[in-house]
């Protein structure tokens, strides 16, 4: 792992990603709320409707919705339209399953982590860019230089 700050959290899916940070105001269901071909939030009731998640470090308190969302996330990862990483406050089995399946089938990482502390989550979500490194033993967040 690179130099950075090890954070109290849980690695749901390992990997390394970097990109601009996007904090979602509300949870998002990947099933029906996200278009895997474009990377856009398509839930017309979501505050960030029309926002592109592709290549971003997406901060979302928790996931929302159907277990079918795992297949939508996995397809977006395959297509290269998915977030670069997902940083949650609550562990989400649907998001973890989608990212893990894509990692296994397509050898493409989309790290997913759940931070243990809301204050840390808020602080990191306010940065313009971030690197996320996650493995079985640690979650490391690296601010821009």
C-alpha positions in Angstrom: 0.0 0.0 0.0 1.0 3.6 -0.6 1.6 6.3 1.9 -1.8 7.6 3.1 -4.0 7.5 6.1 -5.3 4.2 7.3 -9.0 4.7 8.1 -11.2 2.8 10.5 -13.4 0.9 8.1 -14.1 -2.3 6.3 -12.9 -3.4 2.9 -15.9 -4.9 1.1 -14.1 -5.4 -2.2 -10.3 -4.9 -2.5 -8.6 -2.8 -5.1 -7.1 0.6 -5.8 -8.8 3.5 -7.5 -8.3 7.2 -7.8 -10.5 10.0 -9.2 -12.6 13.0 -8.4 -14.9 12.7 -5.4 -18.6 12.9 -5.8 -20.8 12.8 -2.7 -24.4 11.7 -3.3 -27.0 13.4 -1.2 -29.3 10.3 -1.1 -28.8 6.6 -1.5 -29.0 5.3 -5.0 -30.4 2.1 -6.4 -28.3 0.8 -9.2 -31.4 -1.1 -10.4 -33.5 1.5 -12.1 -31.6 4.5 -10.8 -28.4 4.2 -12.8 -27.7 3.6 -16.5 -24.9 1.2 -16.9 -24.3 2.2 -20.6 -23.8 5.9 -19.8 -22.8 6.0 -16.2 -25.6 8.5 -15.4 -28.0 8.7 -12.5 -31.4 8.2 -14.2 -33.6 8.1 -11.1 -35.6 11.3 -11.9 -36.3 11.8 -8.2 -32.7 11.6 -7.1 -31.1 15.0 -6.2 -28.2 14.2 -8.5 -30.3 13.1 -11.5 -28.3 13.4 -14.7 -24.9 13.3 -12.9 -22.3 11.0 -14.3 -20.7 8.6 -11.8 -18.1 7.2 -14.2 -14.6 7.3 -12.9 -15.5 9.0 -9.7 -14.9 8.1 -6.1 -18.6 8.0 -5.1 -19.5 8.7 -1.5 -22.9 7.3 -0.6 -24.2 6.6 2.9 -25.7 3.3 1.8 -27.1 1.6 -1.2 -30.8 1.4 -1.9 -32.9 -1.1 -3.7 -33.1 -4.4 -5.4 -30.6 -7.2 -5.5 -30.7 -6.8 -9.3 -28.6 -3.7 -8.7 -25.5 -6.0 -8.4 -25.8 -7.1 -12.0 -26.2 -3.4 -13.2 -23.1 -2.4 -11.2 -21.1 -5.4 -12.6 -22.2 -4.5 -16.2 -21.1 -0.9 -15.7 -17.7 -2.0 -14.4 -17.4 -4.2 -17.5 -18.3 -1.3 -19.8 -16.0 1.1 -18.0 -18.9 3.4 -17.0 -19.0 2.6 -13.2 -17.7 4.7 -10.4 -13.9 4.2 -9.8 -14.7 3.3 -6.1 -17.6 3.4 -3.7 -17.2 4.7 -0.1 -20.1 3.9 2.1 -21.1 4.4 5.7 -23.1 1.2 5.9 -21.8 -2.1 4.4 -24.0 -3.1 1.5 -24.1 -6.7 0.2 -25.6 -5.7 -3.1 -22.9 -3.2 -4.0 -20.2 -5.6 -2.8 -21.6 -8.4 -4.8 -21.7 -6.4 -8.0 -18.1 -5.2 -7.6 -16.9 -8.6 -6.6 -18.5 -10.4 -9.5 -17.0 -7.9 -11.9 -13.6 -8.3 -10.3 -13.8 -12.1 -10.7 -15.3 -12.1 -14.2 -13.6 -9.1 -15.8 -10.5 -8.7 -13.7 -11.5 -5.0 -13.1 -11.4 -3.4 -9.7 -14.0 -1.2 -8.3 -13.1 -1.0 -4.6 -15.9 -0.8 -2.2 -15.4 0.2 1.5 -17.5 1.1 4.5 -16.1 3.7 6.8 -16.8 3.2 10.5 -17.0 6.9 11.4 -19.4 9.5 10.0 -17.1 12.4 10.7 -14.3 10.7 8.7 -16.8 10.0 5.9 -17.9 13.6 5.8 -14.3 14.9 5.9 -13.1 12.7 3.0 -16.3 13.3 1.0 -15.4 17.0 0.9 -12.1 16.5 -0.9 -11.9 17.2 -4.7 -9.9 14.1 -5.5 -8.9 10.9 -3.6 -7.2 7.6 -3.9 -8.8 4.6 -2.3 -6.8 1.5 -1.5 -8.5 -1.5 0.1 -7.3 -5.0 1.0 -8.3 -7.6 3.4 -6.5 -5.9 6.2 -6.9 -2.2 5.7 -8.7 0.7 4.1 -6.3 3.6 3.1 -7.4 6.9 1.8 -4.9 9.2 0.1 -5.6 12.9 -0.4 -4.4 14.7 -3.5 -0.8 16.1 -3.3 
